[in-house]
């Protein structure tokens, strides 16, 4: 799958391993990198759904927004533009890392 980062702070985090605005624990940053690699390696959406640890889910109230769990507290939110009618292959646009319980 293709992955693009729409958030400047997330892009800084991805390129340098740190971000001025995103104050995240090291384990969350490590999990962020691992999750991006899993998305890039996935052939179809079913590869991501099969990894139950990601808790990949559609966000309520949005047509094209989804999230994946980084740990119990943080989630990676993204927008997906589907490339096919079956919604199995898409382009991922990473939006933010949110505090799930804030």
C-alpha positions in Angstrom: 0.0 0.0 0.0 1.1 3.6 -0.5 1.6 5.8 2.5 1.7 9.6 2.6 2.0 11.8 5.7 -0.3 14.9 5.7 0.7 16.2 9.1 4.0 18.2 9.3 4.7 17.1 12.9 4.2 13.5 12.0 6.4 13.9 9.0 9.2 15.4 11.2 8.7 12.4 13.6 9.0 10.0 10.7 12.1 11.6 9.1 14.1 12.4 12.3 12.6 10.2 15.0 11.4 13.2 17.0 9.0 16.1 16.8 8.8 19.4 18.7 5.1 19.3 19.1 4.5 15.6 19.5 5.7 14.6 22.9 5.4 10.8 22.8 6.9 8.0 24.8 9.7 6.1 23.0 7.7 2.9 22.8 4.9 4.8 20.9 7.4 6.3 18.5 8.8 2.8 17.9 5.3 1.4 17.4 4.5 4.2 14.9 7.5 3.2 12.7 6.5 -0.5 12.9 2.9 0.3 12.0 3.9 2.4 9.0 6.1 -0.5 7.8 3.2 -2.9 8.2 0.9 -0.6 6.1 3.6 -0.3 3.4 4.1 -4.1 3.3 0.4 -4.9 3.2 -0.9 -6.1 -0.2 -4.6 -5.6 0.7 -6.6 -4.3 3.6 -7.1 -8.0 4.7 -3.4 -8.1 5.7 -4.0 -5.3 8.2 -7.3 -6.7 9.4 -5.6 -10.1 10.1 -3.2 -8.4 12.6 -5.6 -8.2 15.6 -3.0 -6.2 17.6 -3.5 -3.2 15.3 -7.3 -2.9 16.1 -7.8 -1.4 12.6 -11.2 0.2 12.6 -13.3 2.8 10.8 -13.9 6.0 12.9 -17.6 6.8 13.5 -18.9 10.0 12.0 -16.4 10.0 9.1 -16.7 8.4 5.6 -13.0 7.8 5.0 -11.2 8.0 8.4 -9.7 5.0 10.2 -7.4 4.3 13.1 -4.9 1.8 14.3 -3.8 1.2 17.9 -0.2 2.1 18.8 -0.7 1.1 22.4 -3.5 1.3 25.0 -3.5 5.1 25.0 -2.4 6.2 21.5 -3.9 5.7 18.1 -2.7 6.5 14.6 -5.5 8.2 12.6 -5.5 8.1 8.8 -7.6 8.8 5.8 -7.8 6.2 3.0 -8.6 6.8 -0.7 -9.6 3.4 -2.1 -8.2 2.4 -5.4 -10.9 -0.3 -6.1 -14.6 -0.9 -5.7 -14.1 -3.7 -3.2 -12.2 -1.3 -0.8 -9.3 -3.7 -0.5 -6.4 -1.6 -1.9 -5.9 2.1 -1.0 -3.7 5.0 -0.4 -3.1 5.8 3.2 -2.8 9.5 4.3 -1.5 9.6 7.9 -3.2 12.5 9.8 -2.3 12.4 13.5 -1.4 10.3 16.6 -4.2 10.9 19.0 -4.5 10.3 22.7 -7.4 7.8 22.7 -8.7 8.6 26.2 -8.3 12.4 26.2 
